[in-house]
Amino acid sequence: MKVDANDLRTNETDDRGRIYLGTEYANKRVTVAIVEIEPDRPDEDELAAAYREASESAEALAEEWDEASDEAWNGLDG
Protein backbone atom coordinates (compact mmCIF):
# COMPACT_ATOMS: atom_id res chain seq x y z
CA MET A 1 0.00 0.00 0.00
CA LYS A 2 1.35 3.40 -0.95
CA VAL A 3 0.51 6.41 1.22
CA ASP A 4 0.54 9.95 -0.07
CA ALA A 5 2.15 12.37 2.40
CA ASN A 6 -0.80 14.73 1.87
CA ASP A 7 -3.08 12.07 3.35
CA LEU A 8 -1.22 11.98 6.66
CA ARG A 9 -2.94 13.88 9.44
CA THR A 10 -1.88 14.60 12.99
CA ASN A 11 -4.51 14.45 15.71
CA GLU A 12 -4.39 14.54 19.47
CA THR A 13 -6.06 11.98 21.66
CA ASP A 14 -8.44 12.70 24.49
CA ASP A 15 -7.64 11.69 28.06
CA ARG A 16 -8.64 8.09 27.24
CA GLY A 17 -6.46 7.82 24.12
CA ARG A 18 -9.30 8.25 21.62
CA ILE A 19 -9.26 10.29 18.41
CA TYR A 20 -12.30 11.74 16.67
CA LEU A 21 -11.90 11.06 12.96
CA GLY A 22 -14.86 13.07 11.70
CA THR A 23 -18.27 12.40 10.21
CA GLU A 24 -16.83 11.70 6.75
CA TYR A 25 -15.73 8.32 8.13
CA ALA A 26 -19.10 7.38 9.62
CA ASN A 27 -20.22 3.83 8.76
CA LYS A 28 -16.98 3.12 6.90
CA ARG A 29 -14.18 0.68 7.60
CA VAL A 30 -11.09 2.69 8.56
CA THR A 31 -7.53 1.43 8.90
CA VAL A 32 -5.36 3.59 11.12
CA ALA A 33 -1.57 3.41 11.41
CA ILE A 34 0.33 5.10 14.20
CA VAL A 35 3.48 6.51 12.64
CA GLU A 36 4.86 8.46 15.58
CA ILE A 37 3.97 9.21 19.19
CA GLU A 38 5.04 12.49 20.75
CA PRO A 39 4.97 12.82 24.51
CA ASP A 40 2.90 15.66 25.91
CA ARG A 41 5.72 16.67 28.25
CA PRO A 42 9.51 16.81 27.89
CA ASP A 43 11.56 13.78 28.87
CA GLU A 44 14.04 13.76 31.75
CA ASP A 45 17.06 14.57 29.53
CA GLU A 46 15.32 17.62 28.08
CA LEU A 47 14.32 18.80 31.55
CA ALA A 48 17.87 18.32 32.86
CA ALA A 49 19.34 20.27 29.93
CA ALA A 50 16.83 23.09 30.40
CA TYR A 51 17.59 23.20 34.13
CA ARG A 52 21.35 23.37 33.48
CA GLU A 53 20.88 26.14 30.93
CA ALA A 54 18.65 28.13 33.30
CA SER A 55 21.10 27.63 36.15
CA GLU A 56 24.04 28.84 34.05
CA SER A 57 22.03 31.86 32.88
CA ALA A 58 21.08 32.68 36.46
CA GLU A 59 24.72 32.49 37.58
CA ALA A 60 25.82 34.80 34.76
CA LEU A 61 23.02 37.25 35.56
CA ALA A 62 23.93 37.21 39.27
CA GLU A 63 27.57 37.99 38.43
CA GLU A 64 26.52 40.88 36.18
CA TRP A 65 24.20 42.22 38.87
CA ASP A 66 26.94 41.95 41.52
CA GLU A 67 29.30 44.02 39.36
CA ALA A 68 26.63 46.61 38.58
CA SER A 69 25.62 46.78 42.23
CA ASP A 70 29.22 47.30 43.35
CA GLU A 71 29.63 50.10 40.80
CA ALA A 72 26.43 51.76 41.98
CA TRP A 73 27.40 51.61 45.64
CA ASN A 74 30.90 52.90 44.86
CA GLY A 75 29.33 55.77 42.95
CA LEU A 76 27.27 56.71 46.00
CA ASP A 77 30.28 56.62 48.31
CA GLY A 78 32.35 58.91 46.11
Biopython code that builds the backbone (N, CA, C, O; Angstrom):
import numpy as np
from Bio.PDB.StructureBuilder import StructureBuilder

atoms = [
    (1, "MET", "N", (0.842, -1.182, 0.000)),
    (1, "MET", "CA", (0.000, 0.000, 0.000)),
    (1, "MET", "C", (0.885, 1.242, 0.000)),
    (1, "MET", "O", (1.822, 1.342, 0.792)),
    (2, "LYS", "N", (0.592, 2.164, -0.870)),
    (2, "LYS", "CA", (1.346, 3.404, -0.951)),
    (2, "LYS", "C", (0.531, 4.522, -0.317)),
    (2, "LYS", "O", (-0.664, 4.659, -0.580)),
    (3, "VAL", "N", (1.188, 5.320, 0.521)),
    (3, "VAL", "CA", (0.506, 6.407, 1.216)),
    (3, "VAL", "C", (1.061, 7.732, 0.724)),
    (3, "VAL", "O", (2.273, 7.946, 0.691)),
    (4, "ASP", "N", (0.153, 8.613, 0.344)),
    (4, "ASP", "CA", (0.536, 9.953, -0.071)),
    (4, "ASP", "C", (0.749, 10.803, 1.172)),
    (4, "ASP", "O", (-0.081, 10.784, 2.081)),
    (5, "ALA", "N", (1.837, 11.538, 1.225)),
    (5, "ALA", "CA", (2.146, 12.367, 2.397)),
    (5, "ALA", "C", (1.040, 13.370, 2.692)),
    (5, "ALA", "O", (0.850, 13.756, 3.845)),
    (6, "ASN", "N", (0.309, 13.797, 1.667)),
    (6, "ASN", "CA", (-0.800, 14.734, 1.873)),
    (6, "ASN", "C", (-1.957, 14.094, 2.634)),
    (6, "ASN", "O", (-2.796, 14.795, 3.200)),
    (7, "ASP", "N", (-2.002, 12.762, 2.647)),
    (7, "ASP", "CA", (-3.077, 12.069, 3.348)),
    (7, "ASP", "C", (-2.789, 11.878, 4.828)),
    (7, "ASP", "O", (-3.680, 11.495, 5.587)),
    (8, "LEU", "N", (-1.562, 12.139, 5.248)),
    (8, "LEU", "CA", (-1.220, 11.984, 6.661)),
    (8, "LEU", "C", (-1.775, 13.161, 7.451)),
    (8, "LEU", "O", (-1.629, 14.319, 7.060)),
    (9, "ARG", "N", (-2.410, 12.839, 8.565)),
    (9, "ARG", "CA", (-2.945, 13.881, 9.445)),
    (9, "ARG", "C", (-2.457, 13.629, 10.858)),
    (9, "ARG", "O", (-2.240, 12.487, 11.262)),
    (10, "THR", "N", (-2.289, 14.705, 11.596)),
    (10, "THR", "CA", (-1.881, 14.599, 12.992)),
    (10, "THR", "C", (-3.066, 15.010, 13.853)),
    (10, "THR", "O", (-3.631, 16.089, 13.673)),
    (11, "ASN", "N", (-3.431, 14.156, 14.774)),
    (11, "ASN", "CA", (-4.512, 14.448, 15.705)),
    (11, "ASN", "C", (-4.017, 14.203, 17.123)),
    (11, "ASN", "O", (-3.029, 13.501, 17.337)),
    (12, "GLU", "N", (-4.709, 14.784, 18.077)),
    (12, "GLU", "CA", (-4.388, 14.539, 19.471)),
    (12, "GLU", "C", (-5.489, 13.707, 20.097)),
    (12, "GLU", "O", (-6.666, 13.848, 19.767)),
    (13, "THR", "N", (-5.087, 12.850, 20.993)),
    (13, "THR", "CA", (-6.058, 11.983, 21.655)),
    (13, "THR", "C", (-6.674, 12.697, 22.841)),
    (13, "THR", "O", (-6.125, 13.670, 23.359)),
    (14, "ASP", "N", (-7.843, 12.188, 23.268)),
    (14, "ASP", "CA", (-8.437, 12.701, 24.494)),
    (14, "ASP", "C", (-7.775, 12.012, 25.680)),
    (14, "ASP", "O", (-6.806, 11.272, 25.508)),
    (15, "ASP", "N", (-8.284, 12.248, 26.867)),
    (15, "ASP", "CA", (-7.645, 11.690, 28.059)),
    (15, "ASP", "C", (-7.765, 10.167, 28.163)),
    (15, "ASP", "O", (-7.175, 9.561, 29.058)),
    (16, "ARG", "N", (-8.519, 9.551, 27.264)),
    (16, "ARG", "CA", (-8.636, 8.095, 27.244)),
    (16, "ARG", "C", (-7.949, 7.495, 26.019)),
    (16, "ARG", "O", (-8.092, 6.302, 25.751)),
    (17, "GLY", "N", (-7.202, 8.317, 25.272)),
    (17, "GLY", "CA", (-6.459, 7.820, 24.122)),
    (17, "GLY", "C", (-7.282, 7.690, 22.851)),
    (17, "GLY", "O", (-6.876, 6.989, 21.924)),
    (18, "ARG", "N", (-8.423, 8.348, 22.793)),
    (18, "ARG", "CA", (-9.303, 8.251, 21.624)),
    (18, "ARG", "C", (-9.115, 9.458, 20.709)),
    (18, "ARG", "O", (-8.784, 10.556, 21.156)),
    (19, "ILE", "N", (-9.337, 9.225, 19.416)),
    (19, "ILE", "CA", (-9.256, 10.285, 18.412)),
    (19, "ILE", "C", (-10.582, 10.338, 17.668)),
    (19, "ILE", "O", (-11.132, 9.305, 17.285)),
    (20, "TYR", "N", (-11.091, 11.552, 17.467)),
    (20, "TYR", "CA", (-12.296, 11.742, 16.670)),
    (20, "TYR", "C", (-11.869, 11.905, 15.215)),
    (20, "TYR", "O", (-11.138, 12.839, 14.884)),
    (21, "LEU", "N", (-12.314, 11.015, 14.357)),
    (21, "LEU", "CA", (-11.903, 11.057, 12.961)),
    (21, "LEU", "C", (-12.744, 12.009, 12.117)),
    (21, "LEU", "O", (-12.240, 12.579, 11.149)),
    (22, "GLY", "N", (-13.995, 12.188, 12.460)),
    (22, "GLY", "CA", (-14.862, 13.069, 11.704)),
    (22, "GLY", "C", (-16.014, 12.309, 11.072)),
    (22, "GLY", "O", (-15.949, 11.092, 10.895)),
    (23, "THR", "N", (-17.059, 13.032, 10.736)),
    (23, "THR", "CA", (-18.265, 12.398, 10.210)),
    (23, "THR", "C", (-18.072, 11.806, 8.817)),
    (23, "THR", "O", (-18.844, 10.941, 8.402)),
    (24, "GLU", "N", (-17.055, 12.259, 8.092)),
    (24, "GLU", "CA", (-16.830, 11.703, 6.749)),
    (24, "GLU", "C", (-16.456, 10.221, 6.798)),
    (24, "GLU", "O", (-16.499, 9.536, 5.776)),
    (25, "TYR", "N", (-16.091, 9.726, 7.980)),
    (25, "TYR", "CA", (-15.730, 8.321, 8.130)),
    (25, "TYR", "C", (-16.849, 7.493, 8.771)),
    (25, "TYR", "O", (-16.656, 6.312, 9.060)),
    (26, "ALA", "N", (-17.993, 8.095, 8.988)),
    (26, "ALA", "CA", (-19.105, 7.376, 9.620)),
    (26, "ALA", "C", (-19.516, 6.188, 8.762)),
    (26, "ALA", "O", (-19.612, 6.297, 7.540)),
    (27, "ASN", "N", (-19.758, 5.057, 9.408)),
    (27, "ASN", "CA", (-20.219, 3.827, 8.757)),
    (27, "ASN", "C", (-19.263, 3.328, 7.676)),
    (27, "ASN", "O", (-19.695, 2.701, 6.708)),
    (28, "LYS", "N", (-17.987, 3.597, 7.834)),
    (28, "LYS", "CA", (-16.983, 3.116, 6.895)),
    (28, "LYS", "C", (-15.932, 2.330, 7.667)),
    (28, "LYS", "O", (-15.708, 2.572, 8.853)),
    (29, "ARG", "N", (-15.300, 1.399, 6.992)),
    (29, "ARG", "CA", (-14.184, 0.677, 7.596)),
    (29, "ARG", "C", (-12.944, 1.555, 7.450)),
    (29, "ARG", "O", (-12.627, 2.002, 6.348)),
    (30, "VAL", "N", (-12.249, 1.801, 8.546)),
    (30, "VAL", "CA", (-11.094, 2.691, 8.561)),
    (30, "VAL", "C", (-9.904, 1.930, 9.113)),
    (30, "VAL", "O", (-9.999, 1.288, 10.159)),
    (31, "THR", "N", (-8.776, 2.002, 8.406)),
    (31, "THR", "CA", (-7.528, 1.427, 8.896)),
    (31, "THR", "C", (-6.641, 2.585, 9.330)),
    (31, "THR", "O", (-6.393, 3.515, 8.563)),
    (32, "VAL", "N", (-6.173, 2.516, 10.556)),
    (32, "VAL", "CA", (-5.360, 3.592, 11.117)),
    (32, "VAL", "C", (-3.980, 3.046, 11.453)),
    (32, "VAL", "O", (-3.860, 1.979, 12.055)),
    (33, "ALA", "N", (-2.945, 3.773, 11.067)),
    (33, "ALA", "CA", (-1.570, 3.408, 11.410)),
    (33, "ALA", "C", (-0.979, 4.511, 12.275)),
    (33, "ALA", "O", (-1.086, 5.692, 11.947)),
    (34, "ILE", "N", (-0.364, 4.124, 13.364)),
    (34, "ILE", "CA", (0.334, 5.097, 14.204)),
    (34, "ILE", "C", (1.767, 5.169, 13.711)),
    (34, "ILE", "O", (2.507, 4.188, 13.779)),
    (35, "VAL", "N", (2.152, 6.326, 13.217)),
    (35, "VAL", "CA", (3.477, 6.514, 12.642)),
    (35, "VAL", "C", (4.463, 7.021, 13.686)),
    (35, "VAL", "O", (5.637, 6.649, 13.675)),
    (36, "GLU", "N", (3.980, 7.871, 14.586)),
    (36, "GLU", "CA", (4.859, 8.464, 15.584)),
    (36, "GLU", "C", (4.022, 8.855, 16.787)),
    (36, "GLU", "O", (2.855, 9.226, 16.653)),
    (37, "ILE", "N", (4.629, 8.770, 17.963)),
    (37, "ILE", "CA", (3.971, 9.209, 19.189)),
    (37, "ILE", "C", (4.866, 10.250, 19.837)),
    (37, "ILE", "O", (6.041, 9.997, 20.099)),
    (38, "GLU", "N", (4.302, 11.423, 20.093)),
    (38, "GLU", "CA", (5.039, 12.491, 20.745)),
    (38, "GLU", "C", (4.523, 12.630, 22.167)),
    (38, "GLU", "O", (3.315, 12.720, 22.386)),
    (39, "PRO", "N", (5.426, 12.648, 23.127)),
    (39, "PRO", "CA", (4.975, 12.822, 24.510)),
    (39, "PRO", "C", (4.406, 14.218, 24.714)),
    (39, "PRO", "O", (4.795, 15.157, 24.020)),
    (40, "ASP", "N", (3.493, 14.355, 25.656)),
    (40, "ASP", "CA", (2.901, 15.664, 25.912)),
    (40, "ASP", "C", (3.708, 16.481, 26.904)),
    (40, "ASP", "O", (3.329, 17.602, 27.242)),
    (41, "ARG", "N", (4.813, 15.930, 27.371)),
    (41, "ARG", "CA", (5.716, 16.672, 28.253)),
    (41, "ARG", "C", (7.149, 16.276, 27.924)),
    (41, "ARG", "O", (7.376, 15.186, 27.399)),
    (42, "PRO", "N", (8.114, 17.128, 28.219)),
    (42, "PRO", "CA", (9.507, 16.815, 27.887)),
    (42, "PRO", "C", (10.033, 15.625, 28.707)),
    (42, "PRO", "O", (9.584, 15.381, 29.827)),
    (43, "ASP", "N", (10.978, 14.904, 28.134)),
    (43, "ASP", "CA", (11.559, 13.779, 28.872)),
    (43, "ASP", "C", (12.599, 14.287, 29.870)),
    (43, "ASP", "O", (12.912, 15.477, 29.904)),
    (44, "GLU", "N", (13.128, 13.375, 30.677)),
    (44, "GLU", "CA", (14.043, 13.763, 31.752)),
    (44, "GLU", "C", (15.314, 14.424, 31.230)),
    (44, "GLU", "O", (15.818, 15.356, 31.855)),
    (45, "ASP", "N", (15.844, 13.961, 30.094)),
    (45, "ASP", "CA", (17.062, 14.571, 29.535)),
    (45, "ASP", "C", (16.810, 16.010, 29.110)),
    (45, "ASP", "O", (17.648, 16.884, 29.333)),
    (46, "GLU", "N", (15.646, 16.260, 28.492)),
    (46, "GLU", "CA", (15.318, 17.622, 28.081)),
    (46, "GLU", "C", (15.145, 18.531, 29.293)),
    (46, "GLU", "O", (15.588, 19.679, 29.287)),
    (47, "LEU", "N", (14.492, 18.004, 30.336)),
    (47, "LEU", "CA", (14.320, 18.795, 31.545)),
    (47, "LEU", "C", (15.656, 19.109, 32.206)),
    (47, "LEU", "O", (15.877, 20.231, 32.661)),
    (48, "ALA", "N", (16.556, 18.115, 32.261)),
    (48, "ALA", "CA", (17.873, 18.322, 32.864)),
    (48, "ALA", "C", (18.663, 19.363, 32.080)),
    (48, "ALA", "O", (19.310, 20.224, 32.677)),
    (49, "ALA", "N", (18.619, 19.298, 30.757)),
    (49, "ALA", "CA", (19.339, 20.266, 29.930)),
    (49, "ALA", "C", (18.770, 21.669, 30.126)),
    (49, "ALA", "O", (19.525, 22.637, 30.220)),
    (50, "ALA", "N", (17.455, 21.782, 30.189)),
    (50, "ALA", "CA", (16.829, 23.092, 30.398)),
    (50, "ALA", "C", (17.191, 23.644, 31.776)),
    (50, "ALA", "O", (17.432, 24.842, 31.924)),
    (51, "TYR", "N", (17.230, 22.771, 32.778)),
    (51, "TYR", "CA", (17.593, 23.203, 34.131)),
    (51, "TYR", "C", (19.043, 23.697, 34.164)),
    (51, "TYR", "O", (19.336, 24.736, 34.757)),
    (52, "ARG", "N", (19.950, 22.943, 33.523)),
    (52, "ARG", "CA", (21.355, 23.366, 33.484)),
    (52, "ARG", "C", (21.490, 24.722, 32.806)),
    (52, "ARG", "O", (22.199, 25.602, 33.295)),
    (53, "GLU", "N", (20.805, 24.885, 31.677)),
    (53, "GLU", "CA", (20.885, 26.145, 30.934)),
    (53, "GLU", "C", (20.345, 27.303, 31.774)),
    (53, "GLU", "O", (20.941, 28.380, 31.803)),
    (54, "ALA", "N", (19.226, 27.085, 32.453)),
    (54, "ALA", "CA", (18.649, 28.133, 33.295)),
    (54, "ALA", "C", (19.575, 28.454, 34.461)),
    (54, "ALA", "O", (19.728, 29.617, 34.837)),
    (55, "SER", "N", (20.188, 27.433, 35.027)),
    (55, "SER", "CA", (21.098, 27.632, 36.151)),
    (55, "SER", "C", (22.319, 28.437, 35.720)),
    (55, "SER", "O", (22.744, 29.350, 36.428)),
    (56, "GLU", "N", (22.882, 28.103, 34.562)),
    (56, "GLU", "CA", (24.039, 28.844, 34.045)),
    (56, "GLU", "C", (23.671, 30.291, 33.743)),
    (56, "GLU", "O", (24.445, 31.206, 34.024)),
    (57, "SER", "N", (22.488, 30.495, 33.171)),
    (57, "SER", "CA", (22.034, 31.858, 32.880)),
    (57, "SER", "C", (21.846, 32.654, 34.162)),
    (57, "SER", "O", (22.187, 33.835, 34.223)),
    (58, "ALA", "N", (21.303, 32.001, 35.185)),
    (58, "ALA", "CA", (21.080, 32.678, 36.463)),
    (58, "ALA", "C", (22.413, 33.060, 37.103)),
    (58, "ALA", "O", (22.544, 34.146, 37.669)),
    (59, "GLU", "N", (23.399, 32.172, 37.014)),
    (59, "GLU", "CA", (24.721, 32.487, 37.579)),
    (59, "GLU", "C", (25.343, 33.679, 36.861)),
    (59, "GLU", "O", (25.892, 34.577, 37.500)),
    (60, "ALA", "N", (25.256, 33.686, 35.541)),
    (60, "ALA", "CA", (25.821, 34.797, 34.765)),
    (60, "ALA", "C", (25.106, 36.106, 35.108)),
    (60, "ALA", "O", (25.745, 37.146, 35.260)),
    (61, "LEU", "N", (23.795, 36.049, 35.228)),
    (61, "LEU", "CA", (23.025, 37.246, 35.564)),
    (61, "LEU", "C", (23.373, 37.740, 36.963)),
    (61, "LEU", "O", (23.469, 38.947, 37.188)),
    (62, "ALA", "N", (23.562, 36.820, 37.901)),
    (62, "ALA", "CA", (23.935, 37.205, 39.272)),
    (62, "ALA", "C", (25.299, 37.877, 39.290)),
    (62, "ALA", "O", (25.499, 38.852, 40.015)),
    (63, "GLU", "N", (26.244, 37.368, 38.497)),
    (63, "GLU", "CA", (27.572, 37.988, 38.428)),
    (63, "GLU", "C", (27.485, 39.400, 37.848)),
    (63, "GLU", "O", (28.126, 40.324, 38.350)),
    (64, "GLU", "N", (26.686, 39.561, 36.785)),
    (64, "GLU", "CA", (26.524, 40.883, 36.183)),
    (64, "GLU", "C", (25.884, 41.849, 37.179)),
    (64, "GLU", "O", (26.302, 43.001, 37.293)),
    (65, "TRP", "N", (24.871, 41.372, 37.897)),
    (65, "TRP", "CA", (24.199, 42.217, 38.874)),
    (65, "TRP", "C", (25.159, 42.611, 39.998)),
    (65, "TRP", "O", (25.144, 43.754, 40.455)),
    (66, "ASP", "N", (25.984, 41.676, 40.438)),
    (66, "ASP", "CA", (26.937, 41.949, 41.515)),
    (66, "ASP", "C", (27.898, 43.056, 41.095)),
    (66, "ASP", "O", (28.181, 43.962, 41.880)),
    (67, "GLU", "N", (28.398, 42.991, 39.868)),
    (67, "GLU", "CA", (29.304, 44.021, 39.358)),
    (67, "GLU", "C", (28.598, 45.365, 39.259)),
    (67, "GLU", "O", (29.148, 46.392, 39.658)),
    (68, "ALA", "N", (27.379, 45.358, 38.727)),
    (68, "ALA", "CA", (26.626, 46.607, 38.580)),
    (68, "ALA", "C", (26.281, 47.185, 39.942)),
    (68, "ALA", "O", (26.315, 48.401, 40.130)),
    (69, "SER", "N", (25.953, 46.332, 40.878)),
    (69, "SER", "CA", (25.619, 46.785, 42.229)),
    (69, "SER", "C", (26.826, 47.417, 42.904)),
    (69, "SER", "O", (26.717, 48.475, 43.522)),
    (70, "ASP", "N", (27.989, 46.758, 42.783)),
    (70, "ASP", "CA", (29.222, 47.302, 43.355)),
    (70, "ASP", "C", (29.527, 48.685, 42.760)),
    (70, "ASP", "O", (29.894, 49.608, 43.487)),
    (71, "GLU", "N", (29.376, 48.820, 41.448)),
    (71, "GLU", "CA", (29.634, 50.099, 40.795)),
    (71, "GLU", "C", (28.677, 51.169, 41.319)),
    (71, "GLU", "O", (29.074, 52.308, 41.564)),
    (72, "ALA", "N", (27.417, 50.788, 41.483)),
    (72, "ALA", "CA", (26.426, 51.757, 41.976)),
    (72, "ALA", "C", (26.738, 52.203, 43.385)),
    (72, "ALA", "O", (26.684, 53.395, 43.689)),
    (73, "TRP", "N", (27.070, 51.242, 44.262)),
    (73, "TRP", "CA", (27.402, 51.605, 45.638)),
    (73, "TRP", "C", (28.673, 52.453, 45.694)),
    (73, "TRP", "O", (28.742, 53.410, 46.465)),
    (74, "ASN", "N", (29.672, 52.112, 44.890)),
    (74, "ASN", "CA", (30.902, 52.904, 44.856)),
    (74, "ASN", "C", (30.639, 54.317, 44.371)),
    (74, "ASN", "O", (31.270, 55.267, 44.835)),
    (75, "GLY", "N", (29.710, 54.455, 43.440)),
    (75, "GLY", "CA", (29.333, 55.773, 42.947)),
    (75, "GLY", "C", (28.674, 56.610, 44.027)),
    (75, "GLY", "O", (28.849, 57.828, 44.054)),
    (76, "LEU", "N", (27.919, 55.982, 44.915)),
    (76, "LEU", "CA", (27.269, 56.708, 46.003)),
    (76, "LEU", "C", (28.259, 57.133, 47.077)),
    (76, "LEU", "O", (28.104, 58.185, 47.698)),
    (77, "ASP", "N", (29.276, 56.307, 47.288)),
    (77, "ASP", "CA", (30.275, 56.616, 48.314)),
    (77, "ASP", "C", (31.184, 57.781, 47.889)),
    (77, "ASP", "O", (31.688, 58.519, 48.736)),
    (78, "GLY", "N", (31.386, 57.938, 46.603)),
    (78, "GLY", "CA", (32.348, 58.915, 46.112)),
    (78, "GLY", "C", (31.804, 60.233, 46.008)),
    (78, "GLY", "O", (32.505, 61.161, 45.606)),
]
sb = StructureBuilder()
sb.init_structure("model")
sb.init_model(0)
sb.init_chain("A")
sb.init_seg("    ")
for serial, (resi, resn, name, xyz) in enumerate(atoms, 1):
    if name == "N":
        sb.init_residue(resn, " ", resi, " ")
    sb.init_atom(name, np.array(xyz, "f"), 0.0, 1.0, " ", f" {name:<3s}", serial, name[0])
structure = sb.get_structure()
